[in-house]
Amino acid sequence: MRIDILTLFPQMFDGPFSAGIFQRATSQGLVTVNIYNIRHYTHDKHHIVDDSPYGGGAGMVLKPEPIFEAVEAIKEETHPEERLPIILLTPQGQLFSQAVAQRLSQHSHLILICGHYEGVDERVRQHLVTDELSIGDYVLTGGELAAMVVIDAITRLLPRFLGSEDSLKDDSHTNGLLEYPHYTRPAVYRGWSVPEVLLSGNHAQIAKWRREQAIIRTLERRPELLDKSNLSLEERRLVSRLRDKESNMSKDNT
């Protein structure tokens, strides 16, 4: 996968993509990341990329010319006729999710635009970008940190990126549930024991326990996810029993 990032602050990407699993993936050619400074696509001696908004108001707005020209230059050197995802990182965008990450991971080439200041000229949204993404209901100083989050979530889904495809199967949000609890050695720590079923060697029982724990954890922390989860009839009965139990406990405490 090729990922091109348009930013005003290229130096922000020096660390995250040069360490750990991501660095290994780039060295193996699984991912190529290119950083483009938007200022390099201006034509004045001061490399001005922003201006005050028409109609007045606070803040500055990123100008359309350098962003359009940067994207067009990238497409010209790669696949000029191909319609590829051009993603603007903005608080106004669609909320980024595992499903969005999975969709974008199917592409071989992505372009990410890091928004800044008061925002970008609306013509960039209307006539250039294909996707607008937000990583949460809050505002950052710029789109660079959001771009890092999006890239990390997408690239870890690529074949061979993590080394084992099994690592992805039970990730939180992959199947509509939060992930089950994990334990490792020692079997007893400060009097706290690992659940007996995990020590039994009975893989069918372990799988059943993990599935139930994922449902319980989702019900406790993100109950709205269960409405969209693919649960069996037996599992829906489990959820119903757990909700009834929770409701009865609430009544007893009132």
C-alpha positions in Angstrom: 0.0 0.0 0.0 1.1 3.5 -0.8 0.1 6.3 1.5 0.7 10.0 0.7 0.3 12.6 3.4 -0.2 16.3 2.7 0.8 18.4 5.7 2.2 21.7 6.8 4.3 20.0 9.4 6.2 17.1 7.9 8.5 16.8 10.9 5.6 15.5 13.0 5.8 12.2 11.2 9.5 11.5 11.8 8.9 9.2 14.8 5.7 7.2 14.5 6.6 5.6 11.2 10.2 4.8 12.0 9.8 2.4 14.9 8.2 -0.9 15.9 5.9 -3.0 13.7 5.4 -0.1 11.2 9.1 0.3 10.6 9.4 -3.5 9.9 6.4 -3.3 7.5 8.0 -0.4 5.5 11.3 -2.2 5.4 9.6 -5.2 3.9 7.8 -3.1 1.3 4.3 -3.7 2.7 3.7 0.0 3.1 5.3 3.1 1.5 4.6 6.4 3.2 5.4 9.7 1.4 5.2 13.1 3.2 4.4 16.2 1.1 4.8 19.7 2.4 1.8 21.7 1.2 4.0 24.9 1.2 6.0 23.4 -1.6 3.0 23.8 -3.9 2.6 27.6 -3.4 4.0 30.1 -5.9 4.8 33.2 -3.8 8.1 33.9 -2.2 6.6 33.6 1.3 4.9 30.2 0.7 1.6 31.4 2.0 -0.9 28.6 2.4 -3.8 30.3 4.3 -5.9 33.5 4.2 -8.7 35.1 6.1 -12.2 33.9 5.4 -14.5 35.7 3.1 -17.3 37.3 5.1 -15.1 37.8 8.2 -14.7 35.7 11.3 -12.0 34.3 13.5 -9.1 32.2 12.3 -7.5 31.5 8.9 -8.5 29.1 6.2 -6.2 26.9 4.1 -6.2 28.0 0.5 -7.4 25.6 -2.2 -4.6 26.1 -4.8 -1.7 24.3 -3.1 -3.9 21.4 -1.9 -5.3 20.9 -5.4 -1.9 21.1 -7.0 -0.3 18.8 -4.5 -2.9 16.1 -5.1 -2.8 16.5 -8.8 1.0 16.2 -8.9 0.8 13.0 -6.8 -1.9 11.5 -9.1 0.1 12.4 -12.2 3.1 10.5 -11.1 1.1 7.4 -10.0 -2.3 6.6 -11.5 -3.8 9.8 -13.1 -7.0 8.1 -14.2 -7.6 6.1 -11.1 -10.2 7.2 -8.6 -8.5 6.7 -5.3 -9.5 7.7 -1.8 -8.5 11.3 -1.0 -9.1 11.8 2.7 -9.5 15.0 4.6 -8.9 14.7 8.4 -11.4 17.1 9.9 -13.6 17.3 13.0 -16.6 17.6 10.7 -15.9 14.2 9.0 -17.5 10.8 9.4 -16.5 9.1 12.6 -13.6 6.8 11.9 -14.3 3.1 12.8 -13.0 -0.4 12.4 -15.4 -0.8 9.5 -14.0 2.3 7.8 -10.5 1.1 8.4 -11.4 -2.3 6.8 -12.9 -0.6 3.7 -9.9 1.7 3.2 -7.4 -1.2 3.7 -8.7 -2.7 0.4 -7.1 0.1 -1.6 -3.6 0.1 -2.8 -3.1 3.9 -2.6 -4.5 6.6 -0.2 -3.9 10.3 0.0 -4.5 12.0 3.3 -4.8 15.8 3.8 -4.1 17.2 7.2 -6.5 20.1 7.9 -5.4 23.1 10.0 -6.4 26.4 11.4 -10.1 27.3 10.9 -10.4 24.6 8.2 -9.9 24.3 4.5 -11.5 26.1 1.6 -14.9 24.5 1.0 -14.0 23.9 -2.7 -11.5 21.3 -1.5 -14.3 19.4 0.2 -16.7 19.7 -2.7 -14.4 19.0 -5.6 -11.3 17.1 -4.5 -11.7 14.9 -1.4 -13.6 11.6 -1.5 -13.8 11.0 2.3 -13.8 13.2 5.4 -12.8 11.5 8.6 -12.8 12.4 12.2 -11.3 10.3 15.0 -13.6 11.6 17.6 -16.0 14.3 18.8 -13.2 16.8 19.8 -11.0 19.2 18.0 -7.2 18.9 17.5 -4.8 21.6 16.5 -4.3 19.9 13.1 -4.9 16.7 11.2 -1.5 15.2 11.7 -2.3 13.2 14.8 -5.6 12.0 13.3 -3.7 10.9 10.2 -1.3 8.8 12.3 -4.3 7.1 14.0 -6.1 6.4 10.7 -2.9 5.1 9.1 -2.1 2.8 12.0 -5.6 1.3 12.1 -5.7 0.7 8.3 -2.2 -0.7 7.8 -2.4 -3.2 10.6 -5.2 -4.9 8.6 -2.9 -5.5 5.6 -1.8 -9.1 4.9 1.5 -10.0 6.7 1.6 -6.6 8.6 1.2 -8.2 12.0 2.9 -11.5 11.1 -0.2 -13.5 12.1 -3.6 -13.1 10.6 -5.1 -14.7 13.7 -4.2 -11.5 15.7 -7.0 -9.7 13.9 -9.9 -12.1 14.2 -11.0 -11.2 17.8 -9.9 -7.6 17.9 -12.4 -5.2 19.6 -14.9 -3.9 17.0 -13.9 -6.5 14.3 -16.9 -8.7 14.9 -19.1 -6.1 16.6 -18.0 -6.9 20.1 -15.2 -5.7 22.4 -12.4 -8.2 22.9 -12.5 -10.8 25.7 -10.0 -10.6 28.7 -6.5 -11.9 28.4 -4.2 -13.6 30.9 -0.6 -14.8 30.9 1.9 -16.2 33.4 2.0 -16.4 36.4 -1.2 -18.4 37.0 -1.6 -16.7 40.4 -0.4 -13.2 41.1 -1.0 -11.6 44.5 -3.8 -14.0 45.1 -5.5 -13.3 41.8 -5.9 -16.5 39.8 -6.3 -17.0 36.1 -9.8 -18.5 35.3 -9.6 -22.2 35.5 -11.1 -22.7 32.0 -8.0 -21.1 30.4 -5.8 -23.7 32.1 -8.0 -26.6 31.2 -6.6 -27.2 27.6 -10.2 -27.7 26.5 -10.2 -25.5 23.4 -14.0 -25.7 22.8 -14.7 -24.5 26.4 -12.1 -21.8 26.1 -13.6 -20.5 22.9 -17.1 -20.6 24.5 -15.8 -18.7 27.6 -14.1 -16.1 25.5 -17.2 -15.5 23.4 -19.3 -15.1 26.5 -16.8 -12.7 28.1 -16.7 -10.6 25.0 -20.5 -10.3 25.1 -20.4 -9.5 28.9 -17.7 -6.9 28.4 -19.5 -5.3 25.5 -22.8 -5.2 27.5 -20.9 -3.5 30.4 -19.0 -0.9 28.5 -20.6 -0.4 25.0 -24.1 -1.9 25.2 -25.2 -0.1 22.0 -22.8 -2.3 20.0 -24.8 -5.4 20.8 -27.8 -4.2 18.8 -25.6 -4.5 15.7 -23.7 -7.7 16.6 -24.3 -11.0 15.0 -25.4 -13.0 18.0 -27.0 -16.5 18.1 -30.3 -17.1 19.8 -28.6 -18.6 22.8 -26.3 -15.5 23.0 -29.2 -13.1 22.8 -30.8 -15.0 25.7 -27.6 -14.6 27.6 -27.7 -10.8 27.0 -31.4 -10.8 28.1 -30.6 -12.6 31.3 -27.7 -10.3 32.1 -29.8 -7.2 31.4 -32.6 -8.6 33.7 -30.0 -9.3 36.4 -28.7 -5.7 36.1 -32.2 -4.3 36.2 -33.0 -6.2 39.3 -29.8 -5.1 41.0 -30.7 -1.5 40.2 -34.1 -1.9 41.7 -32.7 -3.5 44.9 -30.3 -0.5 45.3 -33.1 2.1 45.1 
